[in-house]
Amino acid sequence: MTAVTQDVVLLHGALGASSQLDGLAVALRSRFRVHQLDFEGHASAPSRGRPFRIQFFAEDVLELLDTLGINGARLFGYSMGGYVAAYLAMQQPDRVAAIATLGTKFRWDPQTATREGARLDPNAIRAKVPRFADALATRHQHAGGWESVLANTAHLLRELGDQPLLSDEILSRIRQPVRVIVGDRDNTVSVEESAAIAHALGAGRLTVLSNTPHPIEQVDLTQLVPVLLDALEEKTV
C-alpha cells in the first residue's frame, strides 16, 4: 500500500459548508491526508464579527495549515473556494503546492456582482425554491442564520465587483500548477471564461466535465476524482 504523505484541503463555495464535500473527501483519502473547514460565518464556524472577504477566508485556511503544521498544501476549491485557493497561493506561495478549482468564477465586475447578488434575496428564495431555503436554514443555523449568510455574501460579491483581487496579470504570477475544472452545463461560469483563466495562469490547465452543472451535489465524482488525483499531484515547475 502506498503511504499517504500529501495534504489536501477542501474548500467549499459561497453559501456552502464543508459537509458538502464529505463524499469527495472519502474518495480522496486513499491518496491524500484530507482536511476540511467551514469558512467563518458558515455552517459550524461562527462569525468573527467582520464582513465576508476573500482575504479573511484565506486567513481561515492559513490558520488551519498553521494548526496542523502543514507546508506545501494542495488545495481543492469549489466555486468561491477556488478563488480563495488562488488568492492564498498568490499571497503565500510557499504554503501551497498545487490547486484545483471547480466551477470558480474568477472574473468579476460591478454588473456581474449586481446580477449575482440579486439572486441572494431570502424572500425570493423562500418563495421560489423553499427546499433550498430550508437546506440553507439548516446548514447555517449555528453561524448566525441563513439570511445573514446571504446578505454577507451579496456584500462580498459587490466588493469583488468593485475591487477584483485576481486580475489576469495577477493570475499570471501564480507559479503553482492550477487545474481549472468546469462543467459543460455550468450556468455560473462558462467553459470559455474558464479556458481564458487557465491560459492566463502561469501553469494553468483546463478540464471540462461532461454533462455537469454547477451545483456540487450534481457533480459526478467518478468524473471529478480521477481529474483531482492527477491535478493535485502535479509539481511546481
N, C-alpha and C positions, 0 to 999 in steps of 0.2 A: 504494500500500500504506500502511495506517495505521501510524504509528510506535508502537512498543511502549514505553510510558513508565511503566506502573504495575507495582509489585512485588507478587507474591503468594507467600506462604509456605504450604506444605502440611504439615500436622501429622498424624502417624499416631496410631493408637489404642493402647490397652493391649495388651501382648504383641506389638506390631506393629513395623514398620520403614518407613522412608521408601520403600524399594523397592516396597512395596505400592501406592504412589501414582504409580508411574512412568507408567502409561498415562494417568492424569489429567493429569500434568504435560505430556506431549506434546500432549494435546488443548487445553490452555490457552495454549500458547506462542505461538500466533498473535496473542493479545491482551494477554498479560502477560509480564513477566520472572518466571519461576517459580523458586522456591528450595525446597529440601527439606533436612531434617535428621533425624537419629535422636536421640531423647531420650537423655540419659545413661543408661548401663546397658542399652541396647537395641542390637541389631544391631552396627553398626560403631562405636558410641560407647561406650567403656569406662566402667565405674562410676567415680564420683569419690569413692567411699568414704562416701557419705551416702545416707540412705534415699530411696526414691522419694517425691516430693512434687510436687503441682501447682505449688507455688511455685518449686521448683528447675527443673522443666521449662519454666516461663515464663522463668526466667533463661537457659536454653539458647536460647530463641527471641530474647530480647533481645540476647544476645551475638552471635548471627548478624546481627541488624539492625545492631548497632554495627560489626561487622567489615565489613559490606557498605555501611555508610553510608546505611542506609535509614530514612527517616521516613515516617509515613503508610502503613505496610504494610497489605495486605489479606490476611487470614488465612482459610484453609480448614482446619477441624479435623474429622477423622473420629473419632467416638466420644469417647474421652478427650481427643483433640486439640482437640475443640471446647470442652471445659471449660477447657483450658489457654488457648485463644484468648480466651475471655470473661474469664478471670481477668486475663490480661495487659492487655486493653482497659480493665478497671476500674482496674488499678494504674498503667498508663502510657498514659493516653488520647491523648496527643499522638503516640504511636508507631503507633497502629492506626487505619486509616481505615474499614474495613468488615470484617465477619466473616460467614462462612457455616459452619454446622455440619451434620454428617450423623450421625444415629444417636447423638446425645450425650444421655446421662442426666445431668440437672442436679440432680435431687432425690435426696438420699442421707440415709439414717437407719441406725441400728445394725442393724435387721432386714434391710434391703436389702443392706447391706455384708456381713453374715454369709452371706446366701444366695448372693451373687455370689462371695464369697471361697471358699465351699465348692466351687465349680466349678473351682478352681485347684489341685487336688491332682494332682501329677505322676503318681503311681501310678495314679490313676483315669483320667487322660487317656491314659496309655500303654496301659492295658488296654482302654478303650472306643473310643478313636479314635487308634490307633497312627500313622496317616498324619499327623494333626495334630501329634502328639508329635514325629515325625521332622522336620516342617516347622519347628517351634519350635526344635528342637535345631540345625538348620542355620542358621536365622535369627540365633540368639543365641550362636553358638559363639565369637565374639570379644568378648563382653560379659559373660563370667563364667558362661555356661551357662544353659539354659532353665529349669532348676529354680530357680535364683536369681531369674530374672525373675518366675516365678510367685509365689515367696514374697514378694518385694518388692512386687509388685502387690497381693497379698492384704493386706499391711500398709497399703499406700496406701488401699485401699478401707475398711479399718477406721478409718483416720484420717478419711476423708471422712464416714463414717457417724457418727463421734463429734463431729466438728467440720466441718460443711459450710462451704465457703468462699463459696458463691454462693446466698444466700437470695433469695427473690423481691424483698425490699426492696433488696438489693444489686444485683440484676439491673436493677431499675428505674432505677438511676443510670447505666447504660451508655448513652451517647448515640449511639454509632456505630450505623449500620444493621446489624442482625443477621438473617440469613436462617436460620431453624430448619428444617432439612430432615430428614424421617423417611420411612422406607419403611412401607408399609401392612402389611407382614408382619414387621416388626421385633419380635423377642422380647426385646430388651434394654430398649427404651423405647417406650412406646405413643404413638399419634397423639394421644390425649387429653392425656397429660402434655406432649408437645411443643407442643401448641396452648396450653396454660396457660403454658408458659415464654415462648412468643412474645408472649403477651398481657402477661406481667409485664415484659418488656424495654421499655426506653424507646422503642426504634424497631425492634421485632421484627416479623417476618412469617413465616408458616408456609407451607411447601411440602411436599406429600405425594407421594412417588413411588409409582406403582402397581406391584403385583406385585414388591415389593422387600423382601428380608430384610435382616438386619443385616450379615452379612459383606461387607466392601468388595469382595472378589473376585466377589461375586454381584450387584453393583450395575451396572445398565445405563448405561454412560457416555453413550449417546445421550439418555437422560433427564436425567442429572445435569449434564452440561456446559452445556446452554443455561440451566439454572437458575443455575449459578455465574457464567456470563458476565453475566447480568442482576444477580445479587446483589452481586457483588464490584465492580461499577462504580457502585453507589449511593453517594451523597454524604451526609455527615453534615448533618443539619438544624441 
